[in-house]
Amino acid sequence: MEGLLFPFLNFHGDFNHIHTGRKAHRFEIRAFRRNSLIRAFKDSQGFRKFSSHEAYEIGELGEKLRVKKIDVPVYHYNFVRSPQLMKDKTIFFQQFWHEGEALKDKVSKLKDFDFNQIDKLEVFQGSHPQLMQKIISKQDWNFVYDPSKSKVSLRHRILNEIEEWTGYRIGEYKNYKII
């Protein structure tokens, strides 16, 4: 075993909704054995083991880690900010892909951040860690999820239906091997 695989609760919009659509990572490796050949892989896609330090630098894909799935959820609050802070975050990240006039053009076209531009949210039925209670009490914006504004392709709608019927997510990206 090289790591632990945690359920990932991706909160979105407020502290009462979690992103459960096909674009959400349902599980993530967040603890692994100390090994200098294990490195982060892609953008928030977990970790992999590389054959050497040079292999990582030249873009080798590495090996998926062998992990044990545990039932201790990670509460991920990355999309729980006011609409203005989310807009500011979007503008900040645009600079990584655009510059100069292209960046100015992209930023000028941004409207208010719309939390409903997502594939699927569900109401969170659990409780938050005690540590978060003070932060949650300070929420100063109102979020109302409107599923009619969700952007879900026909393909994903069909796959979502199959998942609801069977409990299996076809084609889910898994950057690990469960042992």
OpenMM code with the backbone's topology and positions (N, CA, C; nanometers):
from openmm import Vec3, app, unit

residues = "MET GLU GLY LEU LEU PHE PRO PHE LEU ASN PHE HIS GLY ASP PHE ASN HIS ILE HIS THR GLY ARG LYS ALA HIS ARG PHE GLU ILE ARG ALA PHE ARG ARG ASN SER LEU ILE ARG ALA PHE LYS ASP SER GLN GLY PHE ARG LYS PHE SER SER HIS GLU ALA TYR GLU ILE GLY GLU LEU GLY GLU LYS LEU ARG VAL LYS LYS ILE ASP VAL PRO VAL TYR HIS TYR ASN PHE VAL ARG SER PRO GLN LEU MET LYS ASP LYS THR ILE PHE PHE GLN GLN PHE TRP HIS GLU GLY GLU ALA LEU LYS ASP LYS VAL SER LYS LEU LYS ASP PHE ASP PHE ASN GLN ILE ASP LYS LEU GLU VAL PHE GLN GLY SER HIS PRO GLN LEU MET GLN LYS ILE ILE SER LYS GLN ASP TRP ASN PHE VAL TYR ASP PRO SER LYS SER LYS VAL SER LEU ARG HIS ARG ILE LEU ASN GLU ILE GLU GLU TRP THR GLY TYR ARG ILE GLY GLU TYR LYS ASN TYR LYS ILE ILE".split()
positions = [
    Vec3(0.0843, -0.1171, 0.0000),
    Vec3(0.0000, 0.0000, 0.0000),
    Vec3(0.0896, 0.1245, 0.0000),
    Vec3(0.0539, 0.2187, -0.0880),
    Vec3(0.1352, 0.3394, -0.0985),
    Vec3(0.0599, 0.4657, -0.0556),
    Vec3(-0.0708, 0.4549, -0.0384),
    Vec3(-0.1446, 0.5737, -0.0003),
    Vec3(-0.2841, 0.5429, 0.0487),
    Vec3(-0.3522, 0.6503, 0.0919),
    Vec3(-0.4910, 0.6402, 0.1379),
    Vec3(-0.5797, 0.7227, 0.0466),
    Vec3(-0.6941, 0.6661, 0.0130),
    Vec3(-0.7910, 0.7292, -0.0760),
    Vec3(-0.9108, 0.7751, 0.0066),
    Vec3(-0.9398, 0.9050, 0.0006),
    Vec3(-1.0461, 0.9645, 0.0809),
    Vec3(-1.1655, 1.0038, -0.0062),
    Vec3(-1.2875, 0.9898, 0.0462),
    Vec3(-1.4021, 1.0494, -0.0227),
    Vec3(-1.3850, 1.2016, -0.0188),
    Vec3(-1.4168, 1.2677, -0.1281),
    Vec3(-1.3982, 1.4122, -0.1403),
    Vec3(-1.5338, 1.4783, -0.1515),
    Vec3(-1.5685, 1.5645, -0.0584),
    Vec3(-1.6942, 1.6394, -0.0630),
    Vec3(-1.6627, 1.7790, -0.1156),
    Vec3(-1.6999, 1.8060, -0.2395),
    Vec3(-1.6710, 1.9320, -0.3066),
    Vec3(-1.7878, 2.0280, -0.2869),
    Vec3(-1.7778, 2.1160, -0.1881),
    Vec3(-1.8846, 2.2121, -0.1617),
    Vec3(-1.8828, 2.3200, -0.2693),
    Vec3(-2.0021, 2.3664, -0.3052),
    Vec3(-2.0144, 2.4610, -0.4158),
    Vec3(-2.1287, 2.5587, -0.3895),
    Vec3(-2.0977, 2.6864, -0.3974),
    Vec3(-2.2011, 2.7879, -0.3823),
    Vec3(-2.2229, 2.8319, -0.2393),
    Vec3(-2.2392, 2.7359, -0.1528),
    Vec3(-2.2529, 2.7622, -0.0095),
    Vec3(-2.2145, 2.6347, 0.0651),
    Vec3(-2.2372, 2.6335, 0.1930),
    Vec3(-2.1974, 2.5194, 0.2750),
    Vec3(-2.3022, 2.4085, 0.2759),
    Vec3(-2.4104, 2.4261, 0.1991),
    Vec3(-2.5201, 2.3296, 0.1977),
    Vec3(-2.5320, 2.2513, 0.0680),
    Vec3(-2.4424, 2.2737, -0.0269),
    Vec3(-2.4493, 2.2039, -0.1553),
    Vec3(-2.3140, 2.1424, -0.1902),
    Vec3(-2.3196, 2.0189, -0.2406),
    Vec3(-2.1973, 1.9541, -0.2867),
    Vec3(-2.2090, 1.9219, -0.4352),
    Vec3(-2.0953, 1.9363, -0.5027),
    Vec3(-2.0863, 1.9072, -0.6459),
    Vec3(-2.0743, 1.7560, -0.6613),
    Vec3(-2.1739, 1.6958, -0.7243),
    Vec3(-2.1750, 1.5504, -0.7417),
    Vec3(-2.1734, 1.5101, -0.8882),
    Vec3(-2.1562, 1.6071, -0.9761),
    Vec3(-2.1564, 1.5784, -1.1191),
    Vec3(-2.0315, 1.5043, -1.1641),
    Vec3(-2.0289, 1.4715, -1.2899),
    Vec3(-1.9217, 1.3921, -1.3472),
    Vec3(-1.7876, 1.4651, -1.3490),
    Vec3(-1.7878, 1.5968, -1.3349),
    Vec3(-1.6629, 1.6730, -1.3365),
    Vec3(-1.6027, 1.6879, -1.1975),
    Vec3(-1.6700, 1.6368, -1.0965),
    Vec3(-1.6192, 1.6427, -0.9587),
    Vec3(-1.5366, 1.5186, -0.9300),
    Vec3(-1.4277, 1.5356, -0.8566),
    Vec3(-1.3479, 1.4218, -0.8111),
    Vec3(-1.4168, 1.3653, -0.6878),
    Vec3(-1.4656, 1.2434, -0.6962),
    Vec3(-1.5359, 1.1844, -0.5823),
    Vec3(-1.4393, 1.1302, -0.4771),
    Vec3(-1.3195, 1.0906, -0.5208),
    Vec3(-1.2182, 1.0362, -0.4304),
    Vec3(-1.0831, 1.0941, -0.4681),
    Vec3(-0.9995, 1.1165, -0.3675),
    Vec3(-0.8657, 1.1700, -0.3902),
    Vec3(-0.7665, 1.1063, -0.2931),
    Vec3(-0.6443, 1.0882, -0.3407),
    Vec3(-0.5347, 1.0446, -0.2542),
    Vec3(-0.4878, 1.1690, -0.1790),
    Vec3(-0.4884, 1.1636, -0.0479),
    Vec3(-0.4436, 1.2786, 0.0306),
    Vec3(-0.3447, 1.2404, 0.1403),
    Vec3(-0.3038, 1.1144, 0.1431),
    Vec3(-0.1976, 1.0707, 0.2345),
    Vec3(-0.1253, 0.9564, 0.1650),
    Vec3(0.0074, 0.9597, 0.1718),
    Vec3(0.0846, 0.8543, 0.1070),
    Vec3(0.2167, 0.8352, 0.1796),
    Vec3(0.2794, 0.7217, 0.1512),
    Vec3(0.4082, 0.6916, 0.2141),
    Vec3(0.5119, 0.7950, 0.1718),
    Vec3(0.5983, 0.8262, 0.2636),
    Vec3(0.7061, 0.9204, 0.2337),
    Vec3(0.8009, 0.8549, 0.1336),
    Vec3(0.8099, 0.9150, 0.0165),
    Vec3(0.8938, 0.8623, -0.0905),
    Vec3(0.9180, 0.9776, -0.1879),
    Vec3(1.0417, 1.0131, -0.2094),
    Vec3(1.0723, 1.1290, -0.2948),
    Vec3(1.0351, 1.1058, -0.4405),
    Vec3(1.0025, 0.9819, -0.4777),
    Vec3(0.9613, 0.9544, -0.6157),
    Vec3(0.8104, 0.9676, -0.6352),
    Vec3(0.7369, 0.9913, -0.5270),
    Vec3(0.5931, 1.0161, -0.5369),
    Vec3(0.5740, 1.1665, -0.5461),
    Vec3(0.5087, 1.2081, -0.6535),
    Vec3(0.4895, 1.3514, -0.6800),
    Vec3(0.3460, 1.3799, -0.7212),
    Vec3(0.3075, 1.5068, -0.7087),
    Vec3(0.1759, 1.5500, -0.7564),
    Vec3(0.1663, 1.5220, -0.9054),
    Vec3(0.0470, 1.4874, -0.9510),
    Vec3(0.0257, 1.4550, -1.0921),
    Vec3(-0.0858, 1.5407, -1.1487),
    Vec3(-0.0564, 1.6139, -1.2528),
    Vec3(-0.1501, 1.7023, -1.3215),
    Vec3(-0.2111, 1.8030, -1.2243),
    Vec3(-0.3195, 1.8648, -1.2643),
    Vec3(-0.3816, 1.9696, -1.1843),
    Vec3(-0.4845, 1.9082, -1.0899),
    Vec3(-0.4464, 1.8920, -0.9646),
    Vec3(-0.5348, 1.8366, -0.8620),
    Vec3(-0.5812, 1.6955, -0.8966),
    Vec3(-0.4965, 1.6184, -0.9592),
    Vec3(-0.5347, 1.4832, -0.9985),
    Vec3(-0.4664, 1.3769, -0.9141),
    Vec3(-0.4262, 1.4116, -0.7956),
    Vec3(-0.3674, 1.3133, -0.7075),
    Vec3(-0.2172, 1.3035, -0.7222),
    Vec3(-0.1652, 1.1824, -0.7032),
    Vec3(-0.0215, 1.1611, -0.6992),
    Vec3(0.0136, 1.0351, -0.7774),
    Vec3(0.1393, 1.0300, -0.8240),
    Vec3(0.1913, 0.9105, -0.8906),
    Vec3(0.3354, 0.8873, -0.8491),
    Vec3(0.3808, 0.7631, -0.8687),
    Vec3(0.5192, 0.7279, -0.8385),
    Vec3(0.5972, 0.7240, -0.9695),
    Vec3(0.7131, 0.7907, -0.9686),
    Vec3(0.7960, 0.7996, -1.0888),
    Vec3(0.9198, 0.7138, -1.0720),
    Vec3(0.9760, 0.6697, -1.1842),
    Vec3(1.0921, 0.5807, -1.1808),
    Vec3(1.2182, 0.6527, -1.1351),
    Vec3(1.2217, 0.7851, -1.1523),
    Vec3(1.3371, 0.8646, -1.1089),
    Vec3(1.2946, 1.0104, -1.0993),
    Vec3(1.3790, 1.0923, -1.0399),
    Vec3(1.3480, 1.2357, -1.0314),
    Vec3(1.3462, 1.2984, -1.1704),
    Vec3(1.4336, 1.2521, -1.2576),
    Vec3(1.4399, 1.3042, -1.3945),
    Vec3(1.3145, 1.2671, -1.4733),
    Vec3(1.2607, 1.1487, -1.4483),
    Vec3(1.1411, 1.1030, -1.5205),
    Vec3(1.0250, 1.1981, -1.4989),
    Vec3(1.0116, 1.2473, -1.3780),
    Vec3(0.9050, 1.3444, -1.3469),
    Vec3(0.9274, 1.4725, -1.4274),
    Vec3(1.0515, 1.5192, -1.4290),
    Vec3(1.0836, 1.6458, -1.4963),
    Vec3(1.0597, 1.6398, -1.6473),
    Vec3(1.0799, 1.5243, -1.7095),
    Vec3(1.0624, 1.5149, -1.8552),
    Vec3(0.9207, 1.4770, -1.8963),
    Vec3(0.8321, 1.4608, -1.7978),
    Vec3(0.6917, 1.4382, -1.8305),
    Vec3(0.6474, 1.2937, -1.8356),
    Vec3(0.7256, 1.2029, -1.7785),
    Vec3(0.6825, 1.0632, -1.7703),
    Vec3(0.5489, 1.0573, -1.6963),
    Vec3(0.4632, 0.9642, -1.7308),
    Vec3(0.3320, 0.9541, -1.6680),
    Vec3(0.3370, 0.8927, -1.5289),
    Vec3(0.4400, 0.8172, -1.4999),
    Vec3(0.4502, 0.7555, -1.3685),
    Vec3(0.3505, 0.6424, -1.3502),
    Vec3(0.3523, 0.5845, -1.2327),
    Vec3(0.2627, 0.4732, -1.1999),
    Vec3(0.1552, 0.5190, -1.1032),
    Vec3(0.0360, 0.4668, -1.1222),
    Vec3(-0.0714, 0.4942, -1.0268),
    Vec3(-0.0336, 0.4316, -0.8930),
    Vec3(-0.0663, 0.5006, -0.7859),
    Vec3(-0.0368, 0.4479, -0.6524),
    Vec3(-0.1367, 0.3400, -0.6145),
    Vec3(-0.0882, 0.2411, -0.5408),
    Vec3(-0.1749, 0.1386, -0.4841),
    Vec3(-0.2251, 0.1937, -0.3513),
    Vec3(-0.3570, 0.2062, -0.3385),
    Vec3(-0.4146, 0.2756, -0.2230),
    Vec3(-0.5206, 0.1927, -0.1531),
    Vec3(-0.5440, 0.2299, -0.0291),
    Vec3(-0.6535, 0.1719, 0.0482),
    Vec3(-0.7596, 0.2807, 0.0611),
    Vec3(-0.8815, 0.2455, 0.0281),
    Vec3(-0.9944, 0.3382, 0.0399),
    Vec3(-1.0400, 0.3396, 0.1850),
    Vec3(-1.0520, 0.4605, 0.2408),
    Vec3(-1.0994, 0.4730, 0.3780),
    Vec3(-1.2218, 0.5633, 0.3805),
    Vec3(-1.3000, 0.5502, 0.4849),
    Vec3(-1.4261, 0.6242, 0.4931),
    Vec3(-1.4137, 0.7455, 0.5863),
    Vec3(-1.3192, 0.8337, 0.5528),
    Vec3(-1.3003, 0.9583, 0.6274),
    Vec3(-1.3031, 1.0703, 0.5241),
    Vec3(-1.4147, 1.1428, 0.5139),
    Vec3(-1.4272, 1.2407, 0.4058),
    Vec3(-1.3390, 1.3643, 0.4229),
    Vec3(-1.2950, 1.4173, 0.3092),
    Vec3(-1.2256, 1.5455, 0.3037),
    Vec3(-1.3297, 1.6485, 0.2612),
    Vec3(-1.3431, 1.7537, 0.3391),
    Vec3(-1.4382, 1.8620, 0.3091),
    Vec3(-1.3622, 1.9679, 0.2298),
    Vec3(-1.3987, 1.9849, 0.1037),
    Vec3(-1.3276, 2.0753, 0.0132),
    Vec3(-1.4164, 2.1963, -0.0149),
    Vec3(-1.3746, 2.3131, 0.0343),
    Vec3(-1.4566, 2.4345, 0.0280),
    Vec3(-1.4085, 2.5333, -0.0779),
    Vec3(-1.3451, 2.4875, -0.1824),
    Vec3(-1.2833, 2.5749, -0.2820),
    Vec3(-1.3825, 2.6658, -0.3553),
    Vec3(-1.5069, 2.6243, -0.3698),
    Vec3(-1.6066, 2.7054, -0.4404),
    Vec3(-1.7134, 2.7596, -0.3449),
    Vec3(-1.6744, 2.7813, -0.2201),
    Vec3(-1.7651, 2.8417, -0.1227),
    Vec3(-1.7061, 2.9766, -0.0851),
    Vec3(-1.7370, 3.0738, -0.1682),
    Vec3(-1.6950, 3.2120, -0.1477),
    Vec3(-1.8065, 3.2998, -0.2022),
    Vec3(-1.8054, 3.4243, -0.1658),
    Vec3(-1.9072, 3.5156, -0.2186),
    Vec3(-1.8930, 3.5245, -0.3699),
    Vec3(-1.9997, 3.5610, -0.4403),
    Vec3(-1.9903, 3.5759, -0.5865),
    Vec3(-1.8787, 3.6730, -0.6282),
    Vec3(-1.8574, 3.7801, -0.5533),
    Vec3(-1.7511, 3.8744, -0.5879),
    Vec3(-1.6125, 3.8104, -0.5725),
    Vec3(-1.5914, 3.7369, -0.4634),
    Vec3(-1.4625, 3.6686, -0.4462),
    Vec3(-1.4409, 3.5621, -0.5528),
    Vec3(-1.5473, 3.4928, -0.5935),
    Vec3(-1.5346, 3.3930, -0.6997),
    Vec3(-1.5003, 3.4603, -0.8327),
    Vec3(-1.5583, 3.5763, -0.8589),
    Vec3(-1.5252, 3.6507, -0.9808),
    Vec3(-1.3779, 3.6929, -0.9757),
    Vec3(-1.3337, 3.7440, -0.8621),
    Vec3(-1.1935, 3.7841, -0.8462),
    Vec3(-1.1002, 3.6650, -0.8672),
    Vec3(-1.1389, 3.5495, -0.8145),
    Vec3(-1.0585, 3.4282, -0.8310),
    Vec3(-1.0501, 3.3900, -0.9793),
    Vec3(-1.1624, 3.3988, -1.0499),
    Vec3(-1.1652, 3.3671, -1.1924),
    Vec3(-1.0727, 3.4604, -1.2695),
    Vec3(-1.0785, 3.5883, -1.2382),
    Vec3(-0.9908, 3.6865, -1.3053),
    Vec3(-0.8451, 3.6541, -1.2763),
    Vec3(-0.8135, 3.6221, -1.1511),
    Vec3(-0.6766, 3.5880, -1.1139),
    Vec3(-0.6257, 3.4696, -1.1965),
    Vec3(-0.7076, 3.3652, -1.2094),
    Vec3(-0.6633, 3.2463, -1.2809),
    Vec3(-0.6545, 3.2672, -1.4317),
    Vec3(-0.7264, 3.3632, -1.4858),
    Vec3(-0.7184, 3.3914, -1.6295),
    Vec3(-0.5763, 3.4311, -1.6698),
    Vec3(-0.5017, 3.4925, -1.5795),
    Vec3(-0.3666, 3.5370, -1.6128),
    Vec3(-0.2707, 3.4209, -1.6394),
    Vec3(-0.3075, 3.2994, -1.5973),
    Vec3(-0.2221, 3.1849, -1.6240),
    Vec3(-0.2360, 3.1358, -1.7685),
    Vec3(-0.3470, 3.1722, -1.8341),
    Vec3(-0.3708, 3.1258, -1.9707),
    Vec3(-0.3710, 3.2382, -2.0737),
    Vec3(-0.3852, 3.3611, -2.0294),
    Vec3(-0.3933, 3.4743, -2.1219),
    Vec3(-0.3042, 3.5870, -2.0726),
    Vec3(-0.2630, 3.6748, -2.1648),
    Vec3(-0.1847, 3.7921, -2.1253),
    Vec3(-0.2170, 3.9079, -2.2177),
    Vec3(-0.1749, 4.0261, -2.1787),
    Vec3(-0.1927, 4.1457, -2.2614),
    Vec3(-0.3371, 4.1724, -2.2979),
    Vec3(-0.3606, 4.1993, -2.4257),
    Vec3(-0.4943, 4.2327, -2.4756),
    Vec3(-0.5914, 4.1159, -2.4610),
    Vec3(-0.5412, 3.9947, -2.4801),
    Vec3(-0.6280, 3.8765, -2.4667),
    Vec3(-0.6813, 3.8667, -2.3238),
    Vec3(-0.5958, 3.8966, -2.2253),
    Vec3(-0.6384, 3.8940, -2.0853),
    Vec3(-0.7400, 4.0050, -2.0583),
    Vec3(-0.7113, 4.1260, -2.1061),
    Vec3(-0.8044, 4.2382, -2.0872),
    Vec3(-0.9393, 4.2068, -2.1497),
    Vec3(-0.9375, 4.1474, -2.2695),
    Vec3(-1.0614, 4.1121, -2.3392),
    Vec3(-1.1407, 4.0091, -2.2597),
    Vec3(-1.0722, 3.9058, -2.2115),
    Vec3(-1.1370, 3.7995, -2.1343),
    Vec3(-1.1994, 3.8561, -2.0057),
    Vec3(-1.1242, 3.9401, -1.9353),
    Vec3(-1.1714, 3.9980, -1.8091),
    Vec3(-1.2887, 4.0920, -1.8330),
    Vec3(-1.2831, 4.1693, -1.9415),
    Vec3(-1.3914, 4.2647, -1.9683),
    Vec3(-1.5238, 4.1943, -1.9988),
    Vec3(-1.5179, 4.0703, -2.0456),
    Vec3(-1.6391, 3.9948, -2.0790),
    Vec3(-1.6979, 3.9209, -1.9584),
    Vec3(-1.6218, 3.9160, -1.8488),
    Vec3(-1.6715, 3.8449, -1.7306),
    Vec3(-1.7846, 3.9216, -1.6651),
    Vec3(-1.8908, 3.8507, -1.6401),
    Vec3(-2.0041, 3.9074, -1.5682),
    Vec3(-1.9961, 3.8596, -1.4242),
    Vec3(-2.0990, 3.8818, -1.3481),
    Vec3(-2.1003, 3.8302, -1.2118),
    Vec3(-2.0837, 3.6794, -1.2146),
    Vec3(-2.0191, 3.6249, -1.1135),
    Vec3(-1.9976, 3.4813, -1.1069),
    Vec3(-2.1310, 3.4108, -1.0863),
    Vec3(-2.1570, 3.3101, -1.1695),
    Vec3(-2.2820, 3.2350, -1.1612),
    Vec3(-2.2524, 3.0934, -1.1133),
    Vec3(-2.2869, 3.0648, -0.9883),
    Vec3(-2.2629, 2.9331, -0.9307),
    Vec3(-2.3433, 2.8235, -1.0001),
    Vec3(-2.4471, 2.8609, -1.0737),
    Vec3(-2.5328, 2.7613, -1.1376),
    Vec3(-2.4735, 2.7056, -1.2669),
    Vec3(-2.3610, 2.7582, -1.3110),
    Vec3(-2.2955, 2.7064, -1.4312),
    Vec3(-2.2141, 2.5821, -1.3932),
    Vec3(-2.2834, 2.4784, -1.3572),
    Vec3(-2.2209, 2.3545, -1.3093),
    Vec3(-2.3094, 2.2385, -1.3518),
    Vec3(-2.2533, 2.1198, -1.3547),
    Vec3(-2.3315, 2.0075, -1.4052),
    Vec3(-2.4321, 1.9503, -1.3052),
    Vec3(-2.3976, 1.9395, -1.1771),
    Vec3(-2.4930, 1.8786, -1.0842),
    Vec3(-2.4545, 1.9074, -0.9393),
    Vec3(-2.5503, 1.9547, -0.8628),
    Vec3(-2.5320, 1.9762, -0.7193),
    Vec3(-2.6385, 1.8995, -0.6434),
    Vec3(-2.6046, 1.8606, -0.5223),
    Vec3(-2.7007, 1.7981, -0.4329),
    Vec3(-2.6925, 1.8668, -0.2980),
    Vec3(-2.8016, 1.8622, -0.2234),
    Vec3(-2.8040, 1.9203, -0.0893),
    Vec3(-2.7215, 1.8304, 0.0021),
    Vec3(-2.6335, 1.8916, 0.0786),
    Vec3(-2.5496, 1.8203, 0.1751),
    Vec3(-2.6347, 1.7833, 0.2955),
    Vec3(-2.6371, 1.6549, 0.3317),
    Vec3(-2.7205, 1.6063, 0.4414),
    Vec3(-2.6441, 1.5874, 0.5721),
    Vec3(-2.5138, 1.6027, 0.5688),
    Vec3(-2.4329, 1.5761, 0.6877),
    Vec3(-2.4088, 1.6997, 0.7720),
    Vec3(-2.3081, 1.6907, 0.8555),
    Vec3(-2.2697, 1.8052, 0.9385),
    Vec3(-2.1247, 1.8400, 0.9077),
    Vec3(-2.0906, 1.9639, 0.9322),
    Vec3(-1.9551, 2.0126, 0.9068),
    Vec3(-1.8689, 1.9949, 1.0305),
    Vec3(-1.7371, 1.9916, 1.0111),
    Vec3(-1.6478, 1.9846, 1.1274),
    Vec3(-1.6685, 2.1057, 1.2194),
    Vec3(-1.6519, 2.0859, 1.3471),
    Vec3(-1.6691, 2.1920, 1.4463),
    Vec3(-1.5834, 2.3133, 1.4122),
    Vec3(-1.4645, 2.2901, 1.3622),
    Vec3(-1.3720, 2.3969, 1.3254),
    Vec3(-1.4326, 2.4945, 1.2244),
    Vec3(-1.5259, 2.4469, 1.1424),
    Vec3(-1.5848, 2.5297, 1.0362),
    Vec3(-1.7059, 2.6101, 1.0830),
    Vec3(-1.7605, 2.5827, 1.1990),
    Vec3(-1.8856, 2.6453, 1.2414),
    Vec3(-1.8790, 2.7984, 1.2431),
    Vec3(-1.7699, 2.8553, 1.2914),
    Vec3(-1.7562, 3.0015, 1.2972),
    Vec3(-1.7529, 3.0607, 1.1556),
    Vec3(-1.6808, 2.9947, 1.0655),
    Vec3(-1.6717, 3.0418, 0.9266),
    Vec3(-1.8080, 3.0331, 0.8592),
    Vec3(-1.8768, 2.9220, 0.8783),
    Vec3(-2.0095, 2.9024, 0.8187),
    Vec3(-2.1065, 3.0101, 0.8670),
    Vec3(-2.0988, 3.0447, 0.9938),
    Vec3(-2.1905, 3.1455, 1.0487),
    Vec3(-2.1679, 3.2846, 0.9886),
    Vec3(-2.0529, 3.3071, 0.9265),
    Vec3(-2.0212, 3.4378, 0.8686),
    Vec3(-2.0582, 3.4482, 0.7203),
    Vec3(-2.1200, 3.3456, 0.6634),
    Vec3(-2.1581, 3.3532, 0.5218),
    Vec3(-2.2477, 3.4747, 0.5004),
    Vec3(-2.2099, 3.5616, 0.4055),
    Vec3(-2.2834, 3.6870, 0.3857),
    Vec3(-2.3454, 3.6981, 0.2461),
    Vec3(-2.3689, 3.5862, 0.1808),
    Vec3(-2.4351, 3.5854, 0.0516),
    Vec3(-2.5399, 3.4749, 0.0501),
    Vec3(-2.6381, 3.4922, -0.0375),
    Vec3(-2.7449, 3.3950, -0.0496),
    Vec3(-2.7244, 3.3164, -0.1783),
    Vec3(-2.7218, 3.1863, -0.1676),
    Vec3(-2.7058, 3.1011, -0.2855),
    Vec3(-2.8320, 3.0184, -0.3037),
    Vec3(-2.8867, 3.0236, -0.4243),
    Vec3(-3.0029, 2.9413, -0.4591),
    Vec3(-2.9647, 2.8628, -0.5835),
    Vec3(-2.9637, 2.7313, -0.5699),
    Vec3(-2.9288, 2.6463, -0.6834),
    Vec3(-3.0480, 2.6338, -0.7769),
    Vec3(-3.0250, 2.6631, -0.9045),
    Vec3(-3.1283, 2.6518, -1.0073),
    Vec3(-3.0831, 2.5480, -1.1094),
    Vec3(-3.1272, 2.4214, -1.0952),
    Vec3(-3.0828, 2.3147, -1.1854),
    Vec3(-3.1142, 2.3426, -1.3326),
    Vec3(-3.2132, 2.4276, -1.3596),
    Vec3(-3.2470, 2.4570, -1.4997),
    Vec3(-3.1351, 2.5347, -1.5701),
    Vec3(-3.0456, 2.5975, -1.4941),
    Vec3(-2.9331, 2.6714, -1.5521),
    Vec3(-2.8079, 2.5856, -1.5656),
    Vec3(-2.8140, 2.4633, -1.5149),
    Vec3(-2.6982, 2.3752, -1.5207),
    Vec3(-2.6620, 2.3426, -1.6644),
    Vec3(-2.5319, 2.3297, -1.6863),
    Vec3(-2.4834, 2.2951, -1.8204),
    Vec3(-2.4405, 2.1488, -1.8196),
    Vec3(-2.5293, 2.0625, -1.8684),
    Vec3(-2.5012, 1.9198, -1.8731),
    Vec3(-2.5244, 1.8727, -2.0155),
    Vec3(-2.4203, 1.8129, -2.0736),
    Vec3(-2.4328, 1.7624, -2.2103),
    Vec3(-2.5291, 1.6432, -2.2117),
    Vec3(-2.5820, 1.6123, -2.3287),
    Vec3(-2.6707, 1.4973, -2.3439),
    Vec3(-2.5989, 1.3700, -2.2993),
    Vec3(-2.4736, 1.3560, -2.3373),
    Vec3(-2.3944, 1.2387, -2.2996),
    Vec3(-2.3888, 1.2242, -2.1473),
    Vec3(-2.3602, 1.3348, -2.0771),
    Vec3(-2.3518, 1.3283, -1.9309),
    Vec3(-2.4881, 1.3066, -1.8663),
    Vec3(-2.5935, 1.3595, -1.9265),
    Vec3(-2.7275, 1.3330, -1.8723),
    Vec3(-2.7593, 1.1844, -1.8783),
    Vec3(-2.7245, 1.1215, -1.9900),
    Vec3(-2.7477, 0.9768, -2.0048),
    Vec3(-2.6623, 0.8992, -1.9054),
    Vec3(-2.5338, 0.9364, -1.8936),
    Vec3(-2.4447, 0.8685, -1.7990),
    Vec3(-2.4904, 0.8891, -1.6540),
    Vec3(-2.5430, 1.0074, -1.6229),
    Vec3(-2.5962, 1.0327, -1.4879),
    Vec3(-2.7138, 0.9411, -1.4583),
    Vec3(-2.8019, 0.9227, -1.5572),
    Vec3(-2.9174, 0.8333, -1.5392),
    Vec3(-2.8716, 0.6896, -1.5154),
    Vec3(-2.7738, 0.6451, -1.5943),
    Vec3(-2.7218, 0.5085, -1.5773),
    Vec3(-2.6624, 0.4931, -1.4374),
    Vec3(-2.5890, 0.5960, -1.3922),
    Vec3(-2.5298, 0.5905, -1.2587),
    Vec3(-2.6374, 0.5845, -1.1508),
    Vec3(-2.7452, 0.6604, -1.1674),
    Vec3(-2.8527, 0.6567, -1.0684),
    Vec3(-2.9200, 0.5205, -1.0638),
    Vec3(-2.9347, 0.4550, -1.1790),
    Vec3(-2.9990, 0.3235, -1.1849),
    Vec3(-2.9094, 0.2145, -1.1287),
    Vec3(-2.7775, 0.2215, -1.1598),
    Vec3(-2.6872, 0.1113, -1.1279),
    Vec3(-2.5960, 0.1373, -1.0088),
    Vec3(-2.5733, 0.2649, -0.9760),
    Vec3(-2.4782, 0.2982, -0.8708),
    Vec3(-2.3348, 0.2983, -0.9193),
    Vec3(-2.3126, 0.2733, -1.0486),
    Vec3(-2.1777, 0.2686, -1.1051),
    Vec3(-2.1560, 0.3886, -1.1968),
    Vec3(-2.0421, 0.4559, -1.1835),
    Vec3(-2.0088, 0.5708, -1.2671),
    Vec3(-1.9201, 0.5248, -1.3824),
    Vec3(-1.9790, 0.5093, -1.4997),
    Vec3(-1.9068, 0.4655, -1.6195),
    Vec3(-1.8042, 0.5709, -1.6596),
    Vec3(-1.6829, 0.5257, -1.6882),
    Vec3(-1.5795, 0.6146, -1.7406),
    Vec3(-1.5168, 0.7083, -1.6387),
    Vec3(-1.5372, 0.6819, -1.5105),
    Vec3(-1.4805, 0.7698, -1.4075),
    Vec3(-1.3279, 0.7623, -1.4098),
    Vec3(-1.2634, 0.8792, -1.4052),
    Vec3(-1.1175, 0.8868, -1.4017),
    Vec3(-1.0697, 0.8409, -1.2652),
    Vec3(-0.9815, 0.7433, -1.2651),
    Vec3(-0.9266, 0.6913, -1.1395),
    Vec3(-0.7749, 0.6926, -1.1502),
    Vec3(-0.7137, 0.7802, -1.0762),
    Vec3(-0.5697, 0.7952, -1.0785),
    Vec3(-0.5062, 0.7137, -0.9661),
    Vec3(-0.5545, 0.5915, -0.9467),
    Vec3(-0.5094, 0.5063, -0.8373),
    Vec3(-0.5536, 0.3637, -0.8657),
    Vec3(-0.4936, 0.2713, -0.7892),
    Vec3(-0.5340, 0.1308, -0.7924),
    Vec3(-0.5732, 0.0926, -0.6505),
    Vec3(-0.6985, 0.0562, -0.6305),
    Vec3(-0.7458, 0.0190, -0.4968),
    Vec3(-0.7014, -0.1240, -0.4670),
    Vec3(-0.6443, -0.1409, -0.3463),
    Vec3(-0.6005, -0.2764, -0.3067),
    Vec3(-0.6862, -0.3262, -0.1922),
] * unit.nanometer
topology = app.Topology()
chain = topology.addChain("A")
for resn in residues:
    res = topology.addResidue(resn, chain)
    for name in ("N", "CA", "C"):
        topology.addAtom(name, app.Element.getBySymbol(name[0]), res)
